[in-house]
Each structure stands twice: as C-alpha cells, then as structure tokens.
Amino acid sequence: MLRNILVACLALAAAPALAGDLRNADSKKYDYKVSCGAGTTSTSINGNTTQTSGAKKGCTLEGPWGKVKLEGDKGAEIKDGKLTEKK
C-alpha cells in the first residue's frame, strides 16, 4: 500500500506542467486580459513563472502579443514576447 502511494507521488512529480497552465519563459512581467465566456479579467504574470489554469481552452488572452484564442487544453507559453499555444 505504502509503495503504491510512493509510486503515485513520484509519477505526479515527474509529470509535465498541468493542462491549461500559462508559462512565462521571459524575464519580463506581462499585463494581459483573459476573456472566458461573457467575462473579462485583467491580470498579470511575472517573469519566469507558471500560472496554474492560466490558459484554459476556449478563453482568449489579450496582451502585447495581440489576441490569442486557445483551442486546446494543453496550455500556452510566452516566449520572446509572443504567446503560443502548446500542442
């Protein structure tokens, strides 16, 4: 039983970033807007950080990179000032 729990914990720790995460690979902080359905929220992401559930499927992220509507559920990354969806 304890061995199964240990194996499960190790598997979770080794898993890649969770689906829908927004990763900022730049050292710069970005202000942006998130539109999901009828609501829009203004927020920001610091440099070299990851926001859990910051890039959900169907939402639009608008920032210095322009507007990007997320089609998948694997998240997105900001790198060199550009937002790209993870495939």
N, CA, C and O atoms as a DFTB+ gen file, in Angstrom:
348 C
 N C O
     1  1       0.824      -1.189       0.000
     2  2       0.000       0.000       0.000
     3  2       0.876       1.263       0.000
     4  3       0.687       2.156      -0.826
     5  1       1.826       1.326       0.928
     6  2       2.717       2.478       1.004
     7  2       3.540       2.609      -0.275
     8  3       3.810       3.718      -0.736
     9  1       3.930       1.491      -0.836
    10  2       4.710       1.506      -2.076
    11  2       3.876       2.109      -3.204
    12  3       4.400       2.893      -3.996
    13  1       2.589       1.763      -3.298
    14  2       1.716       2.308      -4.338
    15  2       1.569       3.823      -4.203
    16  3       1.553       4.548      -5.198
    17  1       1.464       4.284      -2.973
    18  2       1.346       5.728      -2.740
    19  2       2.633       6.428      -3.163
    20  3       2.587       7.487      -3.790
    21  1       3.762       5.851      -2.830
    22  2       5.049       6.424      -3.200
    23  2       5.205       6.485      -4.717
    24  3       5.657       7.498      -5.251
    25  1       4.841       5.427      -5.404
    26  2       4.934       5.392      -6.864
    27  2       4.017       6.453      -7.478
    28  3       4.408       7.128      -8.431
    29  1       2.814       6.605      -6.947
    30  2       1.873       7.607      -7.458
    31  2       2.426       9.016      -7.250
    32  3       2.317       9.856      -8.144
    33  1       3.015       9.287      -6.093
    34  2       3.592      10.599      -5.818
    35  2       4.758      10.906      -6.753
    36  3       4.876      12.025      -7.252
    37  1       5.602       9.937      -6.986
    38  2       6.728      10.127      -7.908
    39  2       6.245      10.376      -9.334
    40  3       6.820      11.196     -10.049
    41  1       5.209       9.684      -9.743
    42  2       4.662       9.876     -11.094
    43  2       4.094      11.283     -11.242
    44  3       4.277      11.912     -12.284
    45  1       3.415      11.781     -10.229
    46  2       2.872      13.135     -10.289
    47  2       3.982      14.173     -10.311
    48  3       3.885      15.163     -11.036
    49  1       5.016      13.967      -9.543
    50  2       6.126      14.911      -9.503
    51  2       6.871      14.962     -10.833
    52  3       7.404      16.007     -11.207
    53  1       6.908      13.856     -11.537
    54  2       7.617      13.796     -12.811
    55  2       6.759      14.242     -13.983
    56  3       7.267      14.402     -15.093
    57  1       5.463      14.447     -13.754
    58  2       4.548      14.830     -14.844
    59  2       4.871      16.234     -15.328
    60  3       5.345      17.062     -14.551
    61  1       4.620      16.513     -16.605
    62  2       4.839      17.856     -17.127
    63  2       3.823      18.820     -16.521
    64  3       2.941      18.410     -15.767
    65  1       3.952      20.097     -16.854
    66  2       3.011      21.104     -16.350
    67  2       1.583      20.690     -16.656
    68  3       1.305      20.057     -17.674
    69  1       0.692      21.057     -15.762
    70  2      -0.705      20.668     -15.905
    71  2      -1.344      21.331     -17.113
    72  3      -0.944      22.420     -17.527
    73  1      -2.336      20.662     -17.667
    74  2      -3.068      21.208     -18.803
    75  2      -3.681      22.544     -18.420
    76  3      -4.208      22.700     -17.319
    77  1      -3.611      23.490     -19.316
    78  2      -4.193      24.798     -19.076
    79  2      -3.274      25.774     -18.376
    80  3      -3.685      26.898     -18.088
    81  1      -2.044      25.384     -18.093
    82  2      -1.100      26.280     -17.436
    83  2      -0.567      27.318     -18.415
    84  3      -0.388      27.037     -19.599
    85  1      -0.317      28.520     -17.907
    86  2       0.314      29.573     -18.683
    87  2       1.723      29.761     -18.154
    88  3       1.916      30.094     -16.984
    89  1       2.706      29.546     -19.013
    90  2       4.118      29.671     -18.614
    91  2       4.711      30.911     -19.258
    92  3       4.564      31.117     -20.462
    93  1       5.379      31.737     -18.468
    94  2       6.092      32.895     -18.983
    95  2       7.576      32.579     -18.928
    96  3       8.179      32.589     -17.855
    97  1       8.161      32.302     -20.076
    98  2       9.577      31.963     -20.161
    99  2      10.457      33.208     -20.236
   100  3      11.682      33.105     -20.162
   101  1       9.846      34.380     -20.383
   102  2      10.599      35.632     -20.428
   103  2      10.862      36.131     -19.010
   104  3      10.179      35.722     -18.071
   105  1      11.838      37.005     -18.855
   106  2      12.124      37.572     -17.542
   107  2      11.229      38.781     -17.246
   108  3      11.238      39.303     -16.132
   109  1      10.472      39.213     -18.226
   110  2       9.616      40.394     -18.123
   111  2       8.220      40.038     -17.608
   112  3       7.687      38.975     -17.927
   113  1       7.634      40.931     -16.813
   114  2       6.245      40.804     -16.360
   115  2       5.315      41.308     -17.472
   116  3       5.597      42.317     -18.117
   117  1       4.208      40.595     -17.686
   118  2       3.228      40.997     -18.694
   119  2       1.868      41.218     -18.062
   120  3       1.409      40.404     -17.260
   121  1       1.220      42.322     -18.424
   122  2      -0.178      42.557     -18.092
   123  2      -0.996      42.066     -19.267
   124  3      -0.625      42.280     -20.422
   125  1      -2.119      41.402     -18.976
   126  2      -2.964      40.896     -20.062
   127  2      -4.393      40.732     -19.585
   128  3      -4.677      40.807     -18.390
   129  1      -5.294      40.507     -20.540
   130  2      -6.708      40.287     -20.244
   131  2      -7.083      38.871     -20.643
   132  3      -6.597      38.341     -21.642
   133  1      -7.957      38.264     -19.846
   134  2      -8.464      36.926     -20.122
   135  2      -9.973      37.028     -20.308
   136  3     -10.680      37.529     -19.434
   137  1     -10.463      36.553     -21.448
   138  2     -11.902      36.529     -21.720
   139  2     -12.353      35.083     -21.844
   140  3     -11.893      34.348     -22.718
   141  1     -13.255      34.685     -20.963
   142  2     -13.827      33.339     -20.979
   143  2     -15.343      33.500     -20.899
   144  3     -15.877      33.873     -19.854
   145  1     -16.030      33.219     -21.996
   146  2     -17.476      33.406     -21.994
   147  2     -17.797      34.890     -21.977
   148  3     -17.266      35.652     -22.784
   149  1     -18.669      35.304     -21.056
   150  2     -19.126      36.692     -21.006
   151  2     -18.202      37.599     -20.202
   152  3     -18.295      38.820     -20.320
   153  1     -17.316      37.036     -19.392
   154  2     -16.494      37.846     -18.503
   155  2     -15.085      38.079     -19.005
   156  3     -14.518      37.240     -19.705
   157  1     -14.517      39.233     -18.643
   158  2     -13.134      39.569     -18.956
   159  2     -12.446      40.001     -17.667
   160  3     -12.997      40.777     -16.885
   161  1     -11.239      39.490     -17.456
   162  2     -10.467      39.803     -16.257
   163  2      -9.110      40.350     -16.667
   164  3      -8.462      39.808     -17.562
   165  1      -8.678      41.425     -16.015
   166  2      -7.328      41.952     -16.209
   167  2      -6.431      41.334     -15.154
   168  3      -6.788      41.265     -13.978
   169  1      -5.256      40.882     -15.591
   170  2      -4.323      40.226     -14.675
   171  2      -2.903      40.421     -15.178
   172  3      -2.678      41.168     -16.131
   173  1      -1.953      39.763     -14.554
   174  2      -0.559      39.831     -14.994
   175  2       0.138      38.528     -14.642
   176  3      -0.347      37.729     -13.841
   177  1       1.289      38.343     -15.267
   178  2       2.127      37.190     -14.955
   179  2       3.566      37.683     -14.854
   180  3       4.061      38.369     -15.748
   181  1       4.224      37.329     -13.768
   182  2       5.617      37.712     -13.568
   183  2       6.532      36.898     -14.479
   184  3       6.142      35.858     -15.009
   185  1       7.742      37.389     -14.646
   186  2       8.718      36.696     -15.465
   187  2       9.130      35.364     -14.870
   188  3       9.181      35.199     -13.651
   189  1       9.424      34.418     -15.749
   190  2       9.917      33.095     -15.358
   191  2       9.012      32.397     -14.343
   192  3       9.490      31.818     -13.368
   193  1       7.705      32.459     -14.583
   194  2       6.754      31.801     -13.698
   195  2       5.713      31.032     -14.507
   196  3       5.615      31.180     -15.725
   197  1       4.945      30.215     -13.806
   198  2       3.846      29.461     -14.414
   199  2       2.599      29.686     -13.573
   200  3       2.634      29.574     -12.347
   201  1       1.491      30.004     -14.249
   202  2       0.207      30.154     -13.569
   203  2      -0.636      28.923     -13.851
   204  3      -0.929      28.608     -15.005
   205  1      -1.018      28.238     -12.801
   206  2      -1.872      27.069     -12.935
   207  2      -3.240      27.506     -13.451
   208  3      -3.828      28.454     -12.932
   209  1      -3.739      26.824     -14.459
   210  2      -5.033      27.116     -15.077
   211  2      -5.107      28.524     -15.631
   212  3      -6.194      29.099     -15.697
   213  1      -3.986      29.093     -16.028
   214  2      -3.976      30.441     -16.598
   215  2      -4.285      30.485     -18.074
   216  3      -4.411      31.568     -18.645
   217  1      -4.410      29.325     -18.711
   218  2      -4.657      29.271     -20.154
   219  2      -5.656      28.163     -20.462
   220  3      -5.285      27.093     -20.945
   221  1      -6.919      28.429     -20.179
   222  2      -7.952      27.415     -20.348
   223  2      -8.505      27.394     -21.765
   224  3      -8.575      28.424     -22.435
   225  1      -8.892      26.218     -22.205
   226  2      -9.474      26.013     -23.524
   227  2     -10.694      26.913     -23.708
   228  3     -11.548      27.007     -22.827
   229  1     -10.765      27.575     -24.867
   230  2     -11.895      28.431     -25.196
   231  2     -11.741      29.870     -24.749
   232  3     -12.527      30.728     -25.151
   233  1     -10.740      30.153     -23.922
   234  2     -10.512      31.520     -23.450
   235  2      -9.633      32.278     -24.444
   236  3      -8.877      31.679     -25.209
   237  1      -9.747      33.599     -24.415
   238  2      -8.904      34.459     -25.235
   239  2      -7.989      35.249     -24.322
   240  3      -8.447      35.861     -23.357
   241  1      -6.689      35.239     -24.621
   242  2      -5.701      36.006     -23.879
   243  2      -5.262      37.163     -24.756
   244  3      -4.829      36.960     -25.890
   245  1      -5.375      38.388     -24.228
   246  2      -5.016      39.582     -24.984
   247  2      -3.946      40.348     -24.230
   248  3      -4.134      40.727     -23.073
   249  1      -2.827      40.572     -24.893
   250  2      -1.711      41.281     -24.279
   251  2      -0.853      41.918     -25.350
   252  3      -1.329      42.151     -26.462
   253  1       0.396      42.204     -25.044
   254  2       1.295      42.824     -26.022
   255  2       1.495      41.964     -27.279
   256  3       1.919      42.469     -28.318
   257  1       1.194      40.692     -27.179
   258  2       1.329      39.755     -28.307
   259  2       0.109      39.770     -29.213
   260  3       0.112      39.108     -30.250
   261  1      -0.936      40.509     -28.850
   262  2      -2.193      40.537     -29.592
   263  2      -3.227      39.667     -28.889
   264  3      -3.120      39.408     -27.690
   265  1      -4.235      39.214     -29.645
   266  2      -5.285      38.356     -29.095
   267  2      -5.071      36.931     -29.570
   268  3      -4.866      36.693     -30.761
   269  1      -5.118      35.989     -28.648
   270  2      -4.970      34.574     -28.997
   271  2      -6.096      33.801     -28.323
   272  3      -6.217      33.813     -27.098
   273  1      -6.931      33.119     -29.136
   274  2      -7.967      32.254     -28.587
   275  2      -7.390      30.851     -28.466
   276  3      -6.869      30.301     -29.436
   277  1      -7.484      30.281     -27.282
   278  2      -6.914      28.961     -27.018
   279  2      -7.893      27.873     -27.457
   280  3      -9.038      27.833     -27.009
   281  1      -7.431      27.010     -28.325
   282  2      -8.268      25.952     -28.889
   283  2      -8.093      24.623     -28.165
   284  3      -9.027      23.822     -28.107
   285  1      -6.920      24.384     -27.618
   286  2      -6.647      23.108     -26.957
   287  2      -6.627      23.256     -25.449
   288  3      -6.894      24.330     -24.910
   289  1      -6.310      22.170     -24.782
   290  2      -6.299      22.197     -23.318
   291  2      -4.915      21.923     -22.740
   292  3      -4.790      21.512     -21.586
   293  1      -3.869      22.153     -23.547
   294  2      -2.512      21.869     -23.071
   295  2      -1.798      23.104     -22.547
   296  3      -0.639      23.016     -22.143
   297  1      -2.462      24.248     -22.545
   298  2      -1.854      25.459     -22.011
   299  2      -1.157      26.283     -23.068
   300  3      -1.273      26.017     -24.264
   301  1      -0.423      27.298     -22.607
   302  2       0.249      28.215     -23.513
   303  2       1.545      28.696     -22.872
   304  3       1.767      28.541     -21.671
   305  1       2.397      29.288     -23.717
   306  2       3.686      29.785     -23.247
   307  2       3.971      31.137     -23.868
   308  3       3.715      31.367     -25.050
   309  1       4.507      32.027     -23.048
   310  2       5.005      33.317     -23.527
   311  2       6.512      33.187     -23.636
   312  3       7.192      32.859     -22.664
   313  1       7.023      33.445     -24.822
   314  2       8.468      33.370     -25.042
   315  2       8.832      34.405     -26.089
   316  3       8.201      34.478     -27.143
   317  1       9.852      35.206     -25.799
   318  2      10.302      36.273     -26.696
   319  2       9.155      37.223     -27.042
   320  3       9.069      37.716     -28.167
   321  1       8.267      37.479     -26.063
   322  2       7.173      38.416     -26.251
   323  2       6.015      37.892     -27.061
   324  3       5.094      38.646     -27.377
   325  1       6.036      36.606     -27.411
   326  2       4.974      36.012     -28.208
   327  2       4.277      34.908     -27.407
   328  3       4.912      34.153     -26.670
   329  1       2.957      34.839     -27.573
   330  2       2.179      33.800     -26.917
   331  2       1.893      32.695     -27.912
   332  3       1.351      32.952     -28.987
   333  1       2.251      31.469     -27.566
   334  2       1.952      30.326     -28.420
   335  2       1.262      29.266     -27.587
   336  3       1.574      29.060     -26.414
   337  1       0.320      28.602     -28.226
   338  2      -0.410      27.527     -27.563
   339  2       0.433      26.261     -27.626
   340  3       1.030      25.954     -28.658
   341  1       0.478      25.535     -26.526
   342  2       1.194      24.255     -26.508
   343  2       0.389      23.219     -27.269
   344  3      -0.826      23.120     -27.098
   345  1       1.050      22.464     -28.092
   346  2       0.376      21.446     -28.910
   347  2       0.629      20.065     -28.360
   348  3       0.143      19.080     -28.915
